[in-house]
Amino acid sequence: MAVEVNFIEQELNISEIRDQFPILSREVNGYPLAYFDNAATTQKPRSVIDAITHYYNNFNANIHRGVHTLAEEATSAFEQTRIAVQQFVNAHEAEEIIFTKGTSESINLVASTYGKAFVKSGDEIIITGMEHHSNIVPWQMLCEENGASLKIIPISETGEISLDDFRETLTDKTKIVSVCMASNALGTINPVKELARLSHEAGAVVLLDAAQALPHLEIDVQELNCDFLAASAHKMYGPTGVGILYGKRNLLEMMPPYQGGGEMIKEVTFKKTTYNDIPFKFEAGTPNIADVVAFKSAIDFINGIGKKMIAEHETELLQHAISGLSEIEKVNFIGEAKERVSVLSFNIEGIHPFDVGMMLDAMGIAVRTGHHCTMPLMARFDIEGTVRASFAIYNTIEEIDRLIDGVRKIAVRAK
Ligand SMILES: Cc1ncc(COP(=O)(O)O)c(C=O)c1O
């Protein structure tokens, strides 16, 4: 009886949650939209959309340098988001949160500043074989420039890394370990706390790419003891064009600035410029004020439901999808890690993933197909790409049933 009551409560909440997302009521190709491309970007609740309009209608102004009322209101709203992010990841202080335009920029910032200043020829940087291109290319660029080398932790058949492989790869030359907390292509959750502990023992700093983790998992940067953490607002119900970089104060203070310009300076003369304190030292120019302000509404949205509830619902969706799809002949999963977020990659034998994506789209079902910006990972599995369904809090069991049904129909046609 108690289980039934919980179930009903949860169902009610999900439909209330769906009502907050205007886009979810639209049709695609004559069917209600079933949106399973959440790992690429989530849809936005009305509160986030309204916050953008509210900002422009009521207190649009440039921040930090004005004394007039609008400038003060805009500055205060912008800084409120910084505090909301600080609390969301449990950073020690708000100054440790830097706004960027996304995870990619956050990682590039660390590679271009910490990397250039502290990684020298002969040093090593470790990443895993499941990284997004955003967590590969900036390090390759750094290595090309300074003669350091990039070491890769191999990926097992189930889509996981082993701590033994990590221990073997880690040396006293390792200066940076940069890994995803959760893989965007396979959903695998990596043992990042242990990786951070081992890395620190070896004297390396740790960057966590939390693009796919922050929307789903409780994250406490102090407990994880990571040195940097990067994430994107748009993957967690917030606007595009906003990212965060968390960094420990002592490291951020040691690092040279990223870009030069307004806001990041204390004093400029033609002889010498002194730089602003953190976080402003890393925020040159006018930032994406409206979207940063609206990002707070996305954080409020997640907090309003709670990560525990989000994780429970998404796990139920994932398990339902796995059990339904695994019964279909010719469907092969890529990645079957024990610990994972709600990302599911598969292929249908004999059909190119793009074609599967097109056929599902014709049924109103949005999935992503291709290499998911993880070409080395696809090469590891000797495939060109996958069909990826990734779930969010507003997805329902009925939608997953439509996915399973759609895939079944497509698989029947496969040679
Ligand atoms: C794991 C991971 N890292 C980095 C990125 C890059 O994020 P963004 O495009 O928001 O900079 C993504 C985006 O899909 C991702 O999934």
The ligand as an SDF file (V2000), in Angstrom:
LIG
                    3D

 16 16  0  0  0  0  0  0  0  0999 V2000
   30.9990   15.3520  -20.5600 C   0  0  0  0  0  0  0  0  0  0  0  0
   30.9460   16.6390  -21.3370 C   0  0  0  0  0  0  0  0  0  0  0  0
   31.9630   17.4920  -21.2600 N   0  0  0  0  0  0  0  0  0  0  0  0
   31.9560   18.6680  -21.9100 C   0  0  0  0  0  0  0  0  0  0  0  0
   30.8990   19.0320  -22.7040 C   0  0  0  0  0  0  0  0  0  0  0  0
   30.9070   20.3450  -23.3910 C   0  0  0  0  0  0  0  0  0  0  0  0
   29.9070   21.1750  -22.8650 O   0  0  0  0  0  0  0  0  0  0  0  0
   29.5730   22.5650  -23.5360 P   0  0  0  0  0  0  0  0  0  0  0  0
   29.2970   22.2770  -24.9830 O   0  0  0  0  0  0  0  0  0  0  0  0
   28.3750   23.0540  -22.8040 O   0  0  0  0  0  0  0  0  0  0  0  0
   30.7600   23.4340  -23.3680 O   0  0  0  0  0  0  0  0  0  0  0  0
   29.8220   18.1650  -22.8360 C   0  0  0  0  0  0  0  0  0  0  0  0
   28.6980   18.4790  -23.7410 C   0  0  0  0  0  0  0  0  0  0  0  0
   28.0150   17.6140  -24.2380 O   0  0  0  0  0  0  0  0  0  0  0  0
   29.8370   16.9410  -22.1320 C   0  0  0  0  0  0  0  0  0  0  0  0
   28.8180   16.0890  -22.2080 O   0  0  0  0  0  0  0  0  0  0  0  0
  1  2  1  0
  2  3  1  0
  2 15  2  0
  3  4  2  0
  4  5  1  0
  5  6  1  0
  5 12  2  0
  6  7  1  0
  7  8  1  0
  8  9  2  0
  8 10  1  0
  8 11  1  0
 12 13  1  0
 12 15  1  0
 13 14  2  0
 15 16  1  0
M  END
$$$$
